[in-house]
């Protein structure tokens, strides 16, 4: 399409969640409580890991980065959603929308890689316990996290640079945040390159971490089933079960919204699924990873006692 037939916009309108006006107050309170729980829970994990020397291990090192990523990922969308629900002003500037897309892609990608790294850490701990300290060295842990940040930075930058080349014929976004696929749908430019990159490069960065996670847990499962001790079997499944629960919820909702949807026309079910991975999953992670962990519960009790003293 020729450029003179295209139009640009200075802001977008977010239609928000598919809820009735009289229910806005209830959902505002609900999502505000969930967001505060997400922030406080994940920041508490980061604080405990930094302050308690018992948690200076690879598993908790990765967990602290996952907690930071979850806080950041949720903070990209939820505050703006809450502000729109409270003020009924649904506009978002063009720059703000593009920035939201970039950080959503970045932290979503980082979540994928960190979940894969944590699965590999559990694989080495359970399948190769005698070599754990030599394999999971500090240099390797830092390299895995730094590599994840670097690749996700390039991934998000690529999609964002392709997005800013487009012009838009409509400024209405039927969602509560600026979603990349929705923005492509309302563009009046040629998006064939954007689609190609999404389904190739984006698909690879989705499938590779997921394959690594599944491979790690398949090896863990076969190793654990050969353990004669019932106590050891229960402990291994208890530890890995929480990880698998997070992976299932996160990847299941992502796949349902972006890969298994029959069209790019978002409906109410897709928006509700988006709430799952942007709001609920980051909130559940501190509970899933920590409340069943005896060491973290003991450290939290000591921390609270010191604060009261």
MARKOL-976689 format. One record per residue: residue number from 1; residue in three letters; z, y, x of N, C-alpha, C in turn. Coordinates in pm, whole numbers, plus 32768, in hexadecimal, padded with zeros to 4 digits. Layout:
REM residues N
> num:residu:n.z:n.y:n.x:ca.z:ca.y:ca.x:c.z:c.y:c.x
> NUM:ALA:Z:Y:X:Z:Y:X:Z:Y:X .
...
***
This chain:
REM residues 309
> num:residu:n.z:n.y:n.x:ca.z:ca.y:ca.x:c.z:c.y:c.x
> 1:UNK:8000:7F89:8055:8000:8000:8000:8000:807C:8059 .
> 2:UNK:7FB1:80DE:8034:7FAA:8156:8086:802A:81A7:807B .
> 3:UNK:804A:81F1:80E7:80C9:8238:80EB:80D2:82A4:8081 .
> 4:UNK:805D:82E4:805E:8064:834E:7FFB:8088:8318:7F70 .
> 5:UNK:8078:8296:7F5A:809D:825B:7EDA:812D:8229:7ED9 .
> 6:UNK:8171:8234:7F4C:81FA:8205:7F55:825A:827A:7F41 .
> 7:UNK:82D2:825A:7F1B:833A:82C0:7F0C:83B7:8293:7F52 .
> 8:UNK:8402:82F2:7F84:847F:82D3:7FC8:84F3:8305:7F74 .
> 9:UNK:8569:82D4:7F8E:85E0:82FB:7F43:864B:832B:7FA3 .
> 10:UNK:86A0:8383:7F75:870E:83B6:7FC7:8791:8370:7FA9 .
> 11:UNK:8797:832C:7F37:880E:82E0:7F13:87E8:826E:7EB5 .
> 12:UNK:8843:820E:7EA9:8830:819D:7E4F:88A0:819C:7DE8 .
> 13:UNK:8886:8159:7D78:88EA:8149:7D0E:8912:80B6:7D07 .
> 14:UNK:8992:809C:7D1D:89C7:8014:7D15:89FA:7FFB:7C87 .
> 15:UNK:89BD:7F9C:7C43:89E5:7F81:7BB9:8A6B:7F3B:7BB0 .
> 16:UNK:8A98:7EFD:7C1E:8B1D:7EC2:7C21:8B24:7E38:7BE3 .
> 17:UNK:8BA0:7E11:7BC3:8BB9:7D8D:7B8A:8B97:7D8A:7AF6 .
> 18:UNK:8B6C:7D16:7AC4:8B4A:7D0A:7A35:8BC6:7CF9:79DE .
> 19:UNK:8C15:7D63:79D3:8C8F:7D5F:7982:8C8D:7DD3:791E .
> 20:UNK:8CD6:7DC2:78B1:8CDA:7E26:7849:8D2D:7EA0:7875 .
> 21:UNK:8D0B:7F18:7844:8D54:7F91:786B:8DEA:7F88:7850 .
> 22:UNK:8E10:7F4B:77E1:8E9F:7F42:77C1:8EE9:7EE2:781D .
> 23:UNK:8EA1:7E90:786A:8EE0:7E34:78C8:8EE3:7E68:7957 .
> 24:UNK:8EB1:7EE3:796B:8EAA:7F1B:79F2:8F34:7F25:7A32 .
> 25:UNK:8F98:7F50:79E6:901E:7F61:7A1D:905B:7EDE:7A4C .
> 26:UNK:9048:7E74:79FE:907F:7DF2:7A21:903F:7DBE:7AA1 .
> 27:UNK:8FBA:7DC5:7AA7:8F74:7D92:7B1D:8F8C:7DE9:7B97 .
> 28:UNK:8F9F:7E6C:7B82:8FC0:7EC3:7BF4:9044:7E98:7C32 .
> 29:UNK:90A9:7E82:7BDF:912B:7E56:7C11:9121:7DCF:7C55 .
> 30:UNK:90D4:7D73:7C19:90C3:7CED:7C52:9082:7CF3:7CDB .
> 31:UNK:9013:7D3A:7CE7:8FCA:7D40:7D66:9016:7D91:7DCF .
> 32:UNK:9060:7DF6:7DA3:90B2:7E41:7E02:911E:7DE8:7E3E .
> 33:UNK:915F:7D97:7DE8:91C4:7D3A:7E1B:9189:7CD3:7E79 .
> 34:UNK:9112:7CA1:7E58:90D1:7C3E:7EAF:90A9:7C7B:7F34 .
> 35:UNK:9079:7CF8:7F31:9051:7D39:7FAE:90C9:7D55:8008 .
> 36:UNK:9136:7D85:7FCC:91AF:7D9F:801C:91E6:7D1D:8056 .
> 37:UNK:91DE:7CB2:8008:9209:7C2F:803B:91B3:7C03:80B0 .
> 38:UNK:9131:7C1B:80A5:90D4:7BF8:8112:90F7:7C44:8191 .
> 39:UNK:9109:7CC6:8184:9124:7D1A:81F9:91AA:7CF5:8238 .
> 40:UNK:9213:7CEF:81E8:9299:7CD4:821D:92A2:7C47:8256 .
> 41:UNK:926A:7BE5:8210:9271:7B5B:823F:9228:7B47:82C2 .
> 42:UNK:91AF:7B7B:82CE:9162:7B68:8348:919A:7BBA:83BC .
> 43:UNK:91C8:7C34:83A0:9205:7C84:840B:9287:7C46:843B .
> 44:UNK:92CE:7C04:83E2:9349:7BBF:840A:9329:7B4B:8468 .
> 45:UNK:92BE:7B01:844C:9294:7A96:84A6:9273:7ACE:8530 .
> 46:UNK:9227:7B3C:8534:9203:7B7A:85B4:9280:7BA4:85FF .
> 47:UNK:92E0:7BE0:85B8:935B:7C0F:85F7:93AC:7B9B:8631 .
> 48:UNK:93BB:7B31:85E3:9408:7ABE:8612:93C6:7A7C:868B .
> 49:UNK:9343:7A6F:8688:92FD:7A30:86F8:930B:7A84:8777 .
> 50:UNK:930B:7B07:8768:9317:7B5E:87DD:93A5:7B62:8814 .
> 51:UNK:940A:7B5A:87BD:9494:7B6E:87E9:94D9:7AED:8815 .
> 52:UNK:94B5:7A7C:87DA:94FA:79FE:87F5:94AA:79AD:885C .
> 53:UNK:94E9:798E:88CB:94A4:7946:8937:947E:78B8:890F .
> 54:UNK:94BF:7880:88AB:949C:77F9:887D:940E:77F3:8845 .
> 55:UNK:93DA:7866:881B:9357:786A:87DD:92E9:7896:883E .
> 56:UNK:930A:789B:88BE:92A4:78BE:8921:9255:7842:8948 .
> 57:UNK:9214:7808:88E6:91C3:778F:88F8:9138:77A9:88BF .
> 58:UNK:90D5:7758:88E3:904D:776F:88AF:9045:7773:8817 .
> 59:UNK:9089:7719:87D1:9080:7714:8740:90AD:7798:8701 .
> 60:UNK:911E:77CC:872E:9151:7848:86F4:9105:78C1:8727 .
> 61:UNK:90CB:78B8:879E:9074:7922:87CE:8FFD:7932:8771 .
> 62:UNK:8FBE:78C3:874C:8F4D:78C8:86EF:8F7C:78F2:8664 .
> 63:UNK:8FF1:78C4:863B:9025:78E7:85B7:903F:797C:85AB .
> 64:UNK:906F:79BB:8616:9088:7A4C:8612:9005:7A99:8604 .
> 65:UNK:8F9C:7A69:8646:8F1A:7AAA:8637:8EE1:7A94:85AC .
> 66:UNK:8EF6:7A1D:8573:8ECA:7A04:84EB:8F15:7A5F:8489 .
> 67:UNK:8F96:7A74:849F:8FE5:7ACB:8449:8FB1:7B5B:844F .
> 68:UNK:8F93:7B8A:84C8:8F5A:7C11:84D6:8ED5:7C1C:848F .
> 69:UNK:8E82:7BB5:849D:8DFF:7BB5:845C:8E0D:7BB6:83C4 .
> 70:UNK:8E6C:7B6A:838F:8E80:7B65:82FE:8EAD:7BED:82C8 .
> 71:UNK:8F09:7C2F:830F:8F35:7CB4:82E4:8EBF:7D15:82E4 .
> 72:UNK:8E70:7D11:834D:8DFE:7D6C:8358:8D95:7D4D:82EF .
> 73:UNK:8D77:7CCD:82DA:8D12:7CA3:827A:8D37:7CD0:81ED .
> 74:UNK:8DB5:7CBE:81C9:8DE3:7CE7:8144:8DE7:7D7F:8138 .
> 75:UNK:8E08:7DC4:81A4:8E14:7E56:81A1:8D8D:7E9B:8196 .
> 76:UNK:8D22:7E55:81B2:8C9D:7E91:81A6:8C79:7EAC:8114 .
> 77:UNK:8CA7:7E55:80B9:8C7D:7E5F:802C:8CED:7E84:7FCC .
> 78:UNK:8D64:7E4C:7FDF:8DCB:7E58:7F78:8DFC:7EE8:7F64 .
> 79:UNK:8E1B:7F36:7FCD:8E48:7FC0:7FB3:8DE4:8013:7F62 .
> 80:UNK:8D64:8006:7F83:8CFE:804F:7F37:8CF9:801F:7EA7 .
> 81:UNK:8D05:7F9C:7E91:8D05:7F66:7E0B:8D7D:7F9B:7DBB .
> 82:UNK:8DF2:7F9F:7DFA:8E6A:7FD1:7DB6:8E5D:8065:7D96 .
> 83:UNK:8E24:80B1:7DF2:8E13:8140:7DDB:8DB3:8159:7D66 .
> 84:UNK:8D48:810B:7D60:8CE9:811A:7CF1:8D28:80F4:7C6C .
> 85:UNK:8D7B:808D:7C6C:8DBD:8064:7BF1:8E20:80CE:7BC2 .
> 86:UNK:8E61:8113:7C1F:8EC7:8175:7BFC:8E8A:81FB:7BD2 .
> 87:UNK:8E21:8226:7C19:8DE7:82AA:7C01:8D6D:82A7:7BA6 .
> 88:UNK:8D36:8230:7B8E:8CBC:8221:7B3F:8C44:8268:7B7D .
> 89:UNK:8C4D:828A:7BFE:8BDC:82C2:7C48:8B9D:8251:7C99 .
> 90:UNK:8B28:8229:7C72:8AEB:81B1:7CA9:8A89:81CB:7D1A .
> 91:UNK:8A7B:8246:7D44:8A18:8265:7DAB:8A4D:8244:7E37 .
> 92:UNK:89F1:8221:7E8F:8A0E:820B:7F1C:899B:8249:7F6D .
> 93:UNK:89B7:829A:7FD2:894C:82D8:8020:88F2:8271:8062 .
> 94:UNK:8879:8299:8080:8819:823F:80C1:8851:820B:8144 .
> 95:UNK:8888:8264:8196:88BF:823A:8217:8934:81DB:8203 .
> 96:UNK:8988:81F8:819F:89F9:81A0:8183:89CC:8117:8156 .
> 97:UNK:8962:8112:8108:892E:8091:80D8:88F5:803F:814B .
> 98:UNK:88A7:8080:81A2:886E:8039:8215:88DD:8009:8272 .
> 99:UNK:8943:805D:8286:89B4:8035:82DA:89FD:7FBE:829F .
> 100:UNK:8A0C:7FBD:821A:8A4E:7F4D:81D8:8A00:7ECC:81EB .
> 101:UNK:897B:7ED4:81E2:8928:7E5F:81FA:893B:7E2B:8288 .
> 102:UNK:893B:7E88:82E9:8949:7E5E:8376:89CD:7E15:838D .
> 103:UNK:8A3B:7E50:8360:8ABE:7E13:837B:8AD3:7D94:832A .
> 104:UNK:8A99:7D8C:82B3:8AA1:7D0F:8267:8A5B:7C9E:82B1 .
> 105:UNK:89E2:7CB9:82E3:8999:7C54:832E:89E4:7C2F:83AD .
> 106:UNK:8A18:7C94:83F1:8A5C:7C7D:8471:8AD8:7C27:8461 .
> 107:UNK:8B32:7C50:8408:8BB0:7C06:83F9:8B9B:7B82:83B0 .
> 108:UNK:8B37:7B79:8358:8B18:7AF9:831B:8AE5:7A96:8382 .
> 109:UNK:8A8F:7AC4:83DB:8A5E:7A6F:8448:8AD0:7A47:84A5 .
> 110:UNK:8B29:7AA5:84C3:8B99:7A88:851D:8BF6:7A21:84E0 .
> 111:UNK:8C0A:7A27:845D:8C58:79C1:8418:8C1A:7937:842D .
> 112:UNK:8B96:792D:841F:8B52:78AE:8433:8B6C:7876:84BE .
> 113:UNK:8B59:78C8:8523:8B67:789A:85AC:8BF8:7875:85CD .
> 114:UNK:8C57:78C4:859C:8CE4:78A7:85BA:8D11:7827:8576 .
> 115:UNK:8CE2:780D:84FE:8D03:778E:84BB:8CCA:7718:850B .
> 116:UNK:8C52:772A:8543:8C17:76C0:8595:8C66:76AC:8616 .
> 117:UNK:8C90:771A:8654:8CDE:7712:86D0:8D64:76CF:86B6 .
> 118:UNK:8DA4:76EF:8646:8E24:76B1:8624:8E13:761C:8608 .
> 119:UNK:8DA3:75F6:85CA:8D89:7568:85B3:8D78:751E:8637 .
> 120:UNK:8D32:755E:8696:8D21:7520:871A:8DA7:7513:8762 .
> 121:UNK:8DFC:7576:8753:8E82:7570:8790:8ED1:74FB:8758 .
> 122:UNK:8ECB:74E6:86D5:8F12:7474:8698:8ED4:73EF:86C4 .
> 123:UNK:8E50:73EE:86D6:8E0E:7375:8705:8E40:734D:878F .
> 124:UNK:8E48:73AD:87EA:8E77:738F:8872:8F0A:7366:886E .
> 125:UNK:8F5B:73AA:881B:8FEB:738C:8815:9006:7300:87E0 .
> 126:UNK:8FB7:72D1:877F:8FD1:7250:8740:8F84:71DF:8783 .
> 127:UNK:8F06:71F9:87A6:8EB2:718E:87DD:8EC1:7180:8874 .
> 128:UNK:8EE5:71EB:88B8:8EF4:71E7:894A:8F75:722D:8974 .
> 129:UNK:8FE7:71FB:8943:9066:7242:895C:908C:724A:89EF .
> 130:UNK:9069:71E5:8A3F:908E:71E6:8ACC:903E:724D:8B1C .
> 131:UNK:8FCB:7274:8AE8:8F77:72D5:8B2E:8F7E:7360:8AEE .
> 132:UNK:8FD7:7372:8A8D:8FD7:73EF:8A41:8FF2:7468:8A99 .
> 133:UNK:9057:745F:8AEE:907C:74D3:8B41:9010:74F5:8BA7 .
> 134:UNK:8FC3:7492:8BD3:8F5A:74AE:8C34:8EDA:74DE:8BF1 .
> 135:UNK:8EBF:74AC:8B77:8E46:74D6:8B30:8E57:7561:8AF4 .
> 136:UNK:8EC3:7574:8AA9:8EDA:75F4:8A64:8F23:7655:8AC2 .
> 137:UNK:8EE4:7676:8B2E:8F1D:76D7:8B8B:8F16:7763:8B50 .
> 138:UNK:8F65:77BC:8B89:8F66:7846:8B58:8EDC:7887:8B66 .
> 139:UNK:8E97:7869:8BD3:8E13:78A4:8BE8:8DB1:7877:8B7C .
> 140:UNK:8DB8:77F6:8B56:8D5F:77C3:8AEE:8D7F:7802:8A68 .
> 141:UNK:8DFE:780F:8A48:8E26:7849:89C7:8DF4:78D9:89BB .
> 142:UNK:8E07:7926:8A25:8DD8:79B1:8A24:8D40:79B6:8A1A .
> 143:UNK:8CFC:795C:8A60:8C6A:795A:8A5C:8C36:7936:89D1 .
> 144:UNK:8C78:78D7:898F:8C4E:78B0:8908:8C5C:7923:88A6 .
> 145:UNK:8CCC:796B:88AD:8CE1:79DC:8853:8C83:7A50:8875 .
> 146:UNK:8C76:7A6F:88F7:8C1C:7ADC:891F:8B8B:7ABD:88FB .
> 147:UNK:8B62:7A3F:890E:8ADB:7A17:88E8:8AC4:7A24:8853 .
> 148:UNK:8B29:7A01:8804:8B1E:7A0F:8772:8B0B:7AA2:874B .
> 149:UNK:8B59:7AFA:8787:8B4D:7B8A:876B:8AC2:7BBC:8792 .
> 150:UNK:8A91:7B91:8804:8A0F:7BC2:8835:899D:7B95:87DA .
> 151:UNK:8997:7B14:87B9:892B:7AE2:8767:892F:7B1F:86DB .
> 152:UNK:89A7:7B33:86A5:89B1:7B6E:8620:898B:7C02:8621 .
> 153:UNK:89A9:7C46:868F:897E:7CD1:869E:88E7:7CDB:869B .
> 154:UNK:88A3:7C85:86E8:8811:7C85:86EA:87D8:7C5E:8661 .
> 155:UNK:8814:7BFA:8622:87E9:7BCA:859E:87F1:7C3A:8537 .
> 156:UNK:8863:7C7E:8530:8875:7CEA:84CD:881B:7D61:84EC .
> 157:UNK:880C:7D81:856D:87B8:7DF2:8593:8725:7DDA:856F .
> 158:UNK:86F7:7D5F:8582:866D:7D3E:8563:864F:7D53:84CF .
> 159:UNK:86A4:7D1D:8478:868D:7D2C:83E8:869B:7DBD:83BB .
> 160:UNK:86F7:7E06:83F8:870B:7E92:83D2:8694:7EE9:83FB .
> 161:UNK:8661:7ED3:8474:85ED:7F1F:84A1:8572:7F04:844C .
> 162:UNK:8561:7E88:8421:84F2:7E69:83C7:8506:7EA9:833E .
> 163:UNK:8584:7EB2:8312:85A2:7EEA:828E:8586:7F80:828A .
> 164:UNK:85A8:7FC9:82F3:8598:805B:82F0:8505:8084:82F7 .
> 165:UNK:84AB:8027:8312:841D:8046:8311:83E4:8049:8284 .
> 166:UNK:8431:801A:8222:83FF:800F:8199:8417:808E:814A .
> 167:UNK:83C6:80A1:80E4:83DD:8109:8080:8403:80C5:7FFD .
> 168:UNK:8446:8111:7FA6:847D:80D5:7F2C:8449:8120:7EB2 .
> 169:UNK:841E:80D2:7E4F:83EC:810A:7DD2:845B:811B:7D6B .
> 170:UNK:84CB:80DB:7D82:853A:80E0:7D23:85BA:80EC:7D74 .
> 171:UNK:861D:8130:7D3E:869C:813E:7D85:870F:80F9:7D3F .
> 172:UNK:86F2:80A3:7CDE:8759:805C:7C94:876C:7FD0:7CCD .
> 173:UNK:87E7:7FB2:7CF6:8808:7F31:7D31:8863:7EE5:7CD0 .
> 174:UNK:8833:7E78:7C94:8886:7E2C:7C34:88EC:7DD3:7C7C .
> 175:UNK:8945:7E12:7CC4:89A9:7DCB:7D13:8A1C:7E2A:7D2E .
> 176:UNK:8A8A:7DF6:7D69:8AF9:7E4E:7D8D:8AF7:7E76:7E20 .
> 177:UNK:8A91:7E49:7E6B:8A7E:7E78:7EF3:89E8:7E74:7F13 .
> 178:UNK:89C4:7EAF:7F82:8937:7EB3:7FAB:8911:7E2E:7FE9 .
> 179:UNK:88D3:7DDB:7F9B:88A9:7D58:7FCA:8819:7D60:7FFD .
> 180:UNK:8800:7D1F:806F:877D:7D28:80AE:870E:7CF8:8052 .
> 181:UNK:8721:7C85:8010:86B7:7C4E:7FBC:869B:7CA6:7F42 .
> 182:UNK:8702:7CE7:7F0C:86ED:7D42:7E9C:869F:7DBE:7EC8 .
> 183:UNK:86C0:7DF2:7F3D:8678:7E65:7F71:85E5:7E45:7F8A .
> 184:UNK:85C9:7DCC:7FB8:853E:7DA5:7FCB:84F5:7D9C:7F46 .
> 185:UNK:853B:7D72:7EE0:84FB:7D63:7E5C:84D5:7DEA:7E20 .
> 186:UNK:8524:7E55:7E3B:8505:7ED8:7E01:84AF:7F2E:7E5F .
> 187:UNK:8484:7EF3:7ECE:842D:7F3C:7F2A:839D:7F3A:7EF9 .
> 188:UNK:8354:7FA7:7F13:82C6:7FAC:7EF0:8270:7F9E:7F6D .
> 189:UNK:82AA:7F71:7FDC:8260:7F56:8056:8243:7EC1:8061 .
> 190:UNK:81F2:7E9F:80C1:81D4:7E12:80DC:824D:7DD3:8121 .
> 191:UNK:8287:7D6D:80E4:8301:7D2F:8119:82E7:7CA3:814F .
> 192:UNK:826A:7C82:8167:824A:7BFB:8196:828B:7BDD:821C .
> 193:UNK:8290:7C40:8276:82CF:7C2B:82F8:8365:7C18:82E8 .
> 194:UNK:83A3:7C68:8291:8433:7C59:8277:8453:7BCE:8241 .
> 195:UNK:8401:7B9F:81E4:8418:7B1A:81AC:8407:7AAF:8215 .
> 196:UNK:83A1:7ABE:8269:838A:7A5C:82D3:8400:7A53:8331 .
> 197:UNK:8437:7AC5:8359:84A9:7AC7:83B4:8525:7A8C:8371 .
> 198:UNK:8537:7AA8:82F1:85AC:7A73:82A9:85A8:79DA:82A4 .
> 199:UNK:8534:79A2:8285:852B:7911:8271:8517:78C3:82F2 .
> 200:UNK:84F9:7908:8360:84EC:78C4:83E2:8566:78E0:8439 .
> 201:UNK:856D:7958:846E:85DD:797C:84C7:8662:7974:847D .
> 202:UNK:8666:79AC:8401:86E2:79A5:83B4:8707:7918:838F .
> 203:UNK:86A2:78C8:836B:86BD:783D:8348:86F1:77EC:83BE .
> 204:UNK:86B9:7808:8435:86E8:77C2:84AD:8779:77E4:84CA .
> 205:UNK:879C:7864:84C1:8826:788D:84DD:8887:785F:8471 .
> 206:UNK:8853:7837:83FF:88A7:77FC:8396:88B6:7766:83AC .
> 207:UNK:8848:7724:83CE:8848:7692:83D7:888C:7662:8458 .
> 208:UNK:8875:76A6:84C8:88AE:7678:8547:8947:7672:8545 .
> 209:UNK:898D:76DE:851C:8A20:76D1:8514:8A4D:7666:84B1 .
> 210:UNK:8A08:765F:843E:8A2E:75FA:83DA:8A1A:756D:8410 .
> 211:UNK:89AD:7557:8458:8994:74D4:8494:89FE:74B3:84FD .
> 212:UNK:8A24:7518:854B:8A8D:7503:85AF:8B11:74DF:856D .
> 213:UNK:8B30:7520:84FE:8BAD:7503:84B6:8BAA:7475:847F .
> 214:UNK:8B3C:7453:843C:8B32:73CD:8402:8B35:7361:846E .
> 215:UNK:8AEE:7377:84DC:8AEF:7317:854A:8B79:7304:8585 .
> 216:UNK:8BC1:7374:8597:8C48:736B:85CF:8CA5:731B:8575 .
> 217:UNK:8C9E:7335:84F1:8CFA:72F2:8496:8CD1:7261:847B .
> 218:UNK:8C52:7243:8489:8C29:71B6:8480:8C64:7167:84F5 .
> 219:UNK:8C5B:719F:856D:8C97:715E:85E2:8D2E:7155:85D3 .
> 220:UNK:8D6C:71BE:859E:8DFD:71BB:8589:8E22:714E:8526 .
> 221:UNK:8DD6:7144:84B8:8DF2:70DF:8453:8DE8:7052:8489 .
> 222:UNK:8D80:7036:84D7:8D70:6FB0:850F:8DDD:6F91:8575 .
> 223:UNK:8E08:6FF6:85BF:8E73:6FE1:8622:8EF9:6FC9:85DD .
> 224:UNK:8F16:7019:8576:8F96:700F:8531:8FA3:6F89:84EA .
> 225:UNK:8F35:6F59:84B0:8F3B:6EDB:8467:8F59:6E64:84C2 .
> 226:UNK:8F44:6E75:8544:8F64:6E09:85A2:8FF4:6E10:85D4 .
> 227:UNK:903E:6E78:85AA:90C9:6E87:85D5:9121:6E2B:8581 .
> 228:UNK:916F:6DD4:85BF:91C2:6D78:8570:923B:6DBB:8531 .
> 229:UNK:9268:6E2C:856A:92E0:6E6E:8539:92C4:6EB9:84B8 .
> 230:UNK:9311:6E9C:8451:9302:6EE3:83D1:932D:6F74:83DE .
> 231:UNK:9395:6F8D:842E:93C6:7015:8442:935C:706A:8488 .
> 232:UNK:931E:7032:84F0:92B4:707A:8536:923C:7093:84DE .
> 233:UNK:921D:7030:8489:91AD:703E:842C:91C6:70AE:83C9 .
> 234:UNK:9241:70B2:8394:9264:711A:8333:9263:71A4:8375 .
> 235:UNK:9296:71AF:83EF:929C:7230:8434:9210:7265:8450 .
> 236:UNK:91B6:720C:847B:912D:7236:8499:90E5:7266:841B .
> 237:UNK:90F2:721A:83AE:90B0:7241:8332:90EF:72C0:82F7 .
> 238:UNK:9171:72D2:830A:91B4:734A:82DA:917F:73C5:8322 .
> 239:UNK:916C:73B9:83A5:913A:742A:83F4:90A9:7448:83D3 .
> 240:UNK:9056:73E2:83D0:8FC7:73F7:83BB:8FA6:7414:8328 .
> 241:UNK:8FFB:73E5:82CE:8FE0:73FB:8241:8FDD:748E:821D .
> 242:UNK:9039:74DD:8257:903B:756C:823C:8FBE:75AF:8270 .
> 243:UNK:8F91:7587:82E7:8F16:75BF:831E:8E9F:759E:82C5 .
> 244:UNK:8E96:7522:8299:8E26:74F8:8245:8E26:753F:81BF .
> 245:UNK:8E9C:755E:818A:8EA4:75A5:810B:8E68:7630:8118 .
> 246:UNK:8E89:7677:8185:8E51:76FC:819D:8DBA:76F4:81AD .
> 247:UNK:8D8D:7693:81FC:8CFD:7682:8215:8CB3:7665:8193 .
> 248:UNK:8CEC:760E:813F:8CA9:75E7:80C3:8C9A:765D:8064 .
> 249:UNK:8D05:76AB:8053:8D00:771E:7FF9:8C9F:7787:802D .
> 250:UNK:8CA8:77A5:80AF:8C56:7810:80E9:8BC2:77EB:80E7 .
> 251:UNK:8BA0:7777:811D:8B14:7750:8125:8ADD:772B:809B .
> 252:UNK:8B31:76F4:8045:8B01:76D0:7FC0:8AD6:7749:7F70 .
> 253:UNK:8B25:77B4:7F72:8B01:782D:7F28:8A8A:7873:7F68 .
> 254:UNK:8A86:7878:7FEE:8A13:78B6:8031:8991:786E:800F .
> 255:UNK:8994:77E9:8017:891C:779C:7FFA:88F2:77AD:7F68 .
> 256:UNK:8953:77AF:7F0E:8933:77BF:7E81:88F2:7844:7E61 .
> 257:UNK:891D:78AF:7EA7:88E7:7934:7E8C:8860:7948:7ECF .
> 258:UNK:8853:7921:7F4D:87DE:794A:7F9C:8777:78DD:7FB4 .
> 259:UNK:879B:7860:7FA8:873D:77F6:7FCA:8714:77A1:7F52 .
> 260:UNK:876F:7789:7EF5:8750:7732:7E84:8731:777E:7E04 .
> 261:UNK:8735:7803:7E0C:8713:7852:7D96:867D:7846:7D7A .
> 262:UNK:8658:783D:7CFE:85CC:782A:7CD9:8579:78A8:7CEA .
> 263:UNK:85B9:791C:7CF0:8571:7999:7D02:85CC:79FC:7D48 .
> 264:UNK:8593:7A6D:7D6C:85E3:7AD6:7DAC:861B:7B37:7D45 .
> 265:UNK:860A:7B1B:7CC6:8644:7B6F:7C5F:86D5:7B45:7C48 .
> 266:UNK:8731:7B95:7C7D:87BD:7B72:7C75:87EC:7B75:7BE5 .
> 267:UNK:8839:7B10:7BBE:8876:7B0E:7B3A:890D:7B10:7B4A .
> 268:UNK:8953:7B05:7AD9:89E5:7B0F:7ADC:8A24:7A9F:7B2E .
> 269:UNK:89E9:7A28:7B28:8A20:79B8:7B76:8A17:79D2:7C0C .
> 270:UNK:89A9:7A0D:7C38:899A:7A2D:7CC5:89FF:7A95:7CF1 .
> 271:UNK:8A19:7AF7:7C9B:8A7A:7B5F:7CBD:8B06:7B24:7CC6 .
> 272:UNK:8B28:7ACA:7C6A:8BAB:7A88:7C6E:8BB7:7A33:7CEC .
> 273:UNK:8B4C:79ED:7D12:8B4C:79A0:7D8E:8B5E:79FA:7E06 .
> 274:UNK:8B24:7A72:7E00:8B35:7AD2:7E6D:8BC6:7AFE:7E7A .
> 275:UNK:8C0C:7B08:7E09:8C9A:7B28:7E0D:8CE8:7ABC:7E57 .
> 276:UNK:8CBB:7A3F:7E48:8CFF:79CF:7E8A:8D00:79E0:7F22 .
> 277:UNK:8C8C:79FF:7F5D:8C87:7A02:7FEF:8CA8:7A8A:802B .
> 278:UNK:8CA8:7AF5:7FDA:8CCC:7B79:8011:8D5D:7B9F:7FF6 .
> 279:UNK:8D98:7B67:7F8D:8E20:7B8E:7F67:8E82:7B19:7F70 .
> 280:UNK:8E60:7AAA:7F31:8EC1:7A3C:7F24:8ED0:79ED:7FA4 .
> 281:UNK:8E62:79C7:7FE5:8E6C:7977:805F:8EB9:79BE:80CE .
> 282:UNK:8E9F:7A3E:80EC:8EF2:7A82:8152:8F86:7A87:812E .
> 283:UNK:8FA6:7A8B:80AB:9032:7A8D:8082:9073:7A04:8093 .
> 284:UNK:9025:799A:8079:905D:7913:8080:9073:78E3:810F .
> 285:UNK:9025:7914:816E:902D:78E2:81F7:90B9:78E6:8234 .
> 286:UNK:9103:7957:8227:918B:7957:825F:91E4:78EC:8222 .
> 287:UNK:91D5:78D2:819F:9228:786E:815D:91FE:77E1:8188 .
> 288:UNK:917B:77CA:818A:9149:7744:81AB:916B:771E:823A .
> 289:UNK:9159:777D:8296:916C:775E:8323:91FD:7767:8350 .
> 290:UNK:9251:77AF:8305:92D5:77D0:8338:934A:7796:82EA .
> 291:UNK:9342:7797:8266:93B6:776E:8218:93D9:76DB:822D .
> 292:UNK:9374:768A:8253:938F:75FD:826D:93AC:75E5:8301 .
> 293:UNK:93B4:7652:8350:93CD:7647:83DF:9460:7665:83FA .
> 294:UNK:94A8:7601:842A:9538:760F:843F:9557:7678:84A8 .
> 295:UNK:9509:767E:8514:9524:76DF:857E:9516:776E:854E .
> 296:UNK:94AE:7789:8500:949B:7811:84CE:9508:7836:846B .
> 297:UNK:9531:77D7:8418:959E:77F5:83B9:9621:7812:8403 .
> 298:UNK:963B:77C8:846D:96B4:77E4:84BD:96AA:786C:8502 .
> 299:UNK:9635:788A:853A:9623:790C:857C:9630:797E:8519 .
> 300:UNK:95FB:796A:84A1:9606:79D2:843A:9697:79E8:8411 .
> 301:UNK:96E4:797B:8405:9771:7988:83E2:97BD:79D2:844E .
> 302:UNK:97A1:79B4:84CD:97E2:79FB:853C:97BD:7A8E:853B .
> 303:UNK:973D:7AA9:8521:970E:7B33:851E:9753:7B82:84AF .
> 304:UNK:9762:7B46:8438:97A3:7B89:83C8:9837:7B9F:83E6 .
> 305:UNK:9878:7B3B:8423:9905:7B49:8444:991B:7BBA:84A9 .
> 306:UNK:98C2:7BC4:850C:98D0:7C30:856F:98BA:7CB7:852D .
> 307:UNK:9859:7CBD:84D2:983F:7D3C:848D:98B7:7D66:8439 .
> 308:UNK:98F5:7D05:83F5:996C:7D25:83A4:99E1:7D4F:83FD .
> 309:UNK:99EF:7D0C:8472:9A5C:7D2D:84CC:9A4B:7DBA:8505 .
***
